[in-house]
Amino acid sequence: MKRYKTPTKDNIIKEATQLVFKNGFAGTSIDLILEKTGITKGAFFYHFKTKADLALALLNDFAKYDADRLQEALNSTEEFSNSPKKRLLEFIQFFIDLFENLENPPGCLYASVSNEQNTYTDEVKQVVFDGFTEWRRVFKTLFDDILNEHQTNVPDLDADSLLSHFNTVLEGAFILSKAMHDPKIPVKQLKHLKNYYNLLFEEKVVEVVQ
């Protein structure tokens, strides 16, 4: 997470995020945050006028982290640009490696907001919408590159919904990981997804006319 100008604000963001992962935003009271951070109520309201202000700060912070990991995955697979299918598989592997050694079930603030729509402002929900939209944009680029060289094994494939497939699998894995108290679930599901993508695309057969 990014660093703030004061340790207190940085600590509020850090601890509040973990509390929201565990309890949801509605279940994370200001008093609970004060207890976790060891700060006074005055110190809290010095940084955040309302709980809604805190929610926006949490989401903006998480969105920055999410965007950084997305860009990191793209950068780390750029060497495979001339082999689009390989790049896609290595892109998925980046996130498998990211979650491989977790000791506790991971959380996602995008999922927390989506599960508590009435708790958040439109501004907060827009951050989530924009975040998922960026993931769709990236996957459209990856899939477009692949389809220039490969064809799918599914004739009636819904190409538009495929753009959200990664997020659907991963967000579902986060929920199941938390419910089953098993931090390995996201990795296992991403491995299934990687296998699926490997089987989904095959090289186009170019007919040579004699």
Summary of the structure (lengths in Angstrom):
residues: 210
radius of gyration: 20.2
end to end distance: 60.4
largest distance: 82.4
contacts: 579
relative contact order: 0.12
helix: 71%
strand: 3%
